[in-house]
Amino acid sequence: MLAQQIVAGLMMGFSIRLIFSAIEMAGDIAGMQMGLGLANLFDPQNAGFTPLIAQLLGILVALLFVAMDLHLYMLAVLADSFQP
């Protein structure tokens, strides 16, 4: 039972992280296309330099994630996974 909950939590976290990474990659490509590829900032989460547009999109998506109460839905799904 414990292993099942660990796997469920890891899959939920991985899916959310995958969405955020896709958005940041889109910002990376958009920044390169706009000629802002050299406007880099240090990103401690990725332990490297990422383009400014990628970080801007990452922050905007995180704010939308909280503003649309998606974090509460994610916690509700987590709570429902504990029900038999």
N, C-alpha and C positions, 0 to 999 in steps of 0.2 A: 504494500500500500504506500509506503514511504517512497519507494523508487518511482511509483506511478506519479505521485505528486511532484517529485523533483523533475521528472521528465516533462510534465505538463507545464511547470513554471519555466523551465528552460526553453521550451518551444514557444511560449508566449513572449518571453523576453527577446528571443531570437527574431521572431516575426516583427515585433515593433522596431527592433534595431535595424532590421533589413529595410524597413520602410524609410527610416530616417537616413540610412546610408544611401539609398537610392535617390532621395531628394538632394542630399549633399553632392552626389555624383552629377546630378543634373545641373546643379549650381556650378560645379567644377567645369563641366563642358560649356555651359553658357558663358562663364567668365573667360574661358579660352577663346570662344568665338567672338566675344566683344572686345578682345584685346586687353583684358584685365588680368591676364594670366600671371603677370609679375607682381600684382598687388596681393601679396601673401601675408597672412598672419599666423602666428604660432598657435596651434590647436593642441592643448594638453591631452584631450581625450584620445586623439589619434596619434599623439607623440610625433607630430611633424607639422610642416607648413601646409596650409590649405588656402585656396584663393578666397578673396573677400566675399565674392558673390555666394560661394558655397556655404560660408559661415552665416551669411545673412539669411539665406534660405533655410538653413538648419534652425536658426533662432526663430524665424517666422513660423515654421512648421511646429516647433515645440510650443510656441505661444498659442497657435490654433488648436493644438492637441489639448491644451489645458482649457482654453476658452470654450471649446465645444464639449467639454466634460467627458472626453474620451478616456481620461485617466480613471474616472469613476466607473465607466463601463468595463474597463480592464480589471479593476478591483472586484467588480460584481461577478465577472466571469471567473476570476480566481476564487472567490467565495463559493460560487456554485460548484466548482470542481471538488470541493470538500464534501458536498452532499452525496449520500450514497445513491 
